[in-house]
Amino acid sequence: MYHLSLHGNWILKRTSTGDLYSIAIPNDVISALYEQQVIEDPYLGKNELDIQWVGTEEWEIEKTISLNEQFLDSNHITLDIETIDTVARIYCNEREAGYCDNMFLRYSFDVTKLLHVGRNTIKIHLYSNEKIAYERNATLPYPIEHMRYPVQSMHRNLVRKAQCHSGWDWGPCLMTSGVYGEISLNSTKVERIVEVQTLLQKLKDDSWSIGLTILIYSSYASSSSLSIELGYIKEIIPLILKKGNNSIHHTLIVKNVDLWWPNGYGEQPLYTLKVSSVNDKKEKKIGFRTIEVDTTPDIYGIGMTFIVNGIPIFAKGANWIVMDALPGRYTTERYEDLLTSCIKANMNMLRVWGGGQYETETFYNLCDQLGILVWQDFMFACSLYPATPWFLNSVKQEVLYQIMRLKDHPSIALWCGNNEDIGALTWFESSRKNRDRYLIDYDHLNEGIIGKTVKELDPTRKWWSSSPSAGESDYSDCWHDDSKGDMHYWSVWHEGKPFESYKEIIPRFCSEFGFQSFPSLSLLKDVITCNGTKEIDSADFNISSSIMEHHQRNDRGNTIILSTMIRYFHLPSTFDYQIYVSQIQQAFAMKTAIEYWRSNRPRCMGTLYWQLQDNWPVASWSSIEYGGKWKALQYIAKKFYQPLHITFVKEQEVIIIKGINDRISPIEGLLTIERVYYNGKRIRIDSSNVTIDKESATKLYILPSLGDSNREDYLLYASFKSTDGEEIENHFFPTYFKAMNLQKPTITVKLDEEDPISSMRLSSDVVSLYVSIDHPKKRIQLSDNFFHLIPYQEKIIEFECGPISAQEAKELIITNLRETY
Ligand code: BMA
């Protein structure tokens, strides 16, 4: 077995002009051109518009390698390509080796006869995916529509490429191409272990059976042995191979394994499974857990509860889009950064959304290690799709490959057919007029290909036909009906309803709902000034400047942000404050929804807000901006997602304080309720010992009506201190922010050490709302931010990004709501 990685430098050619550049594979063409300063950074200014030509061109990448006799002494040499974007023809020494047209497939071409001793060239011709989409569209017998976006490339639904590359309502249109995963030559002299698959089943006596399927390619018939190891267990089985592909089955029984748990419920032990033959070996990490999705009908309709190892899990998390619009900019560190941000914010589930990509191994490995459950969509979104034989066949290969690749990850919790494609059946005039035809096409693809393959290959996980969906064979409206399945609740953002309307529904599981905000001023500065290369023009620092509008892809986005601001807040006096308040109102919207829905467990058993991150600098629904910096929402999510939480629920005129406990044991402690006047006065209403039941939302206290007078003068403050010393708090505002009689605070900041500084203490003379700490340049990460300070309370804030210097501490910008008007 010889393995030759083809990573590293390749020649990149623009075929129409013959211009030559270089590209370090894995990479994409746009990133390579940017690295060589052929184009400007597409994320800055409006550069994106100037480089649309790249996607309409054809590109060639070529590498020369030297091969020796030893490598070539084999009757089976393959060229293996993990991810290629997308339509491409491959040549070895100018002879065709293969053709690719699906970014979500792994390709393996037999190139044994195309190689020779000495110098060899491997060439990949990358066609224009954009042009191919147009060509395919021209041959369609009837229109197959897709959702349109402000900057976009048309007919993306006809090419199996990450759908959001063509533009989205938060994403740029960058129709790049390239080779992203591993690309290598593999020469098998004797045998090669191609794949190891497992099927884990819990047996009655708490032992587990591991059904193994091992795929081995052998150059000739032979007999030897195969060793299988897991922890202290080692089994040697006879191995009788025929020439070509072999599929070996074996079952291991293991006892006393430690169970894998989602974040917040326990540890994530992973076991290494080792399979070795005489000439090859493969390792894989597995985790033991059972997972079910309970959709039993109940008095409210049909619920949706993930049950892991017998424990019903309240799913807390967000939607994951692609990490970057340019695949060449993915790094392991960025995956780690984003996924640990999820853990810090007490999340236990992410939905890998269908308009992006099946994620990389790095992503799923981290989810396994961190305990993040993955709701896995198949990559179809907001579109109608063809049901022609070539398309169905390509999808069939894709689904087979992706399920086999991913199904051994304990993190994967469910397979879902697509994003919003049931809704798409009624979004376009053509499909409204002839819904039957499009519904049949939908069903062929979704149930006939994807669902059928899931059921055959992975009986251990739930098949969920679409998101949102009311359940199998139910095509009803899950944007407005909260009684069944998973819901996408967009009435607040897209339909302009007030935040209060989040409390008019109790979804069984809300897999999408969101509110937009602007990214931080420091990121916007980079975008507007093209990383400081352009003079600052104050006219650009205005929400309606053309550059700000370019970095907003939802038609009415900025209008909604601003009109909501004047609905609830005083209009902030400056651009900087508008940015800050946009983040606060977004966080407030999500807090309103999530606390209410969590307080209604078990009727609601999951909330995944839209969306975790951005793939370029943009105004969007994300809680983490491009580059990884937390917006207010991510900090506030850390609190509203904590496993033990208290919240205020207003029912008619009374206010109920509920304790939310996701843990599997009850907790006792002291609940204190106060009225805190904005001018600084604190009045205790009551204190009582309470018990918050396990896995519940428990009513702890009922406050009588507040009455109508002086509501603008105070907030309600509840704190809970458990007998173990765990402390949580929450605040309730009887009026909108703009009606509050907030006083101008004096905030005292004490730095805990001289230099460097790892923590600081803050206090305020009167109530200070949404106190934020930021640095104009450095990305700082804090233990808490956008918090409220009430008098006689000192907050200790730690620099989780590591200590900062005394000089940097001087530059910190501390903001609170009162100063914005
Ligand atoms: C949804 C998603 C995305 C979209 C978002 C915001 O429903 O599935 O397609 O970006 O809403 O409009």
Residues whose N, C-alpha, C, O or C-beta is under 5 A from the ligand:
A	BS01	BMA	D169 C382 N419
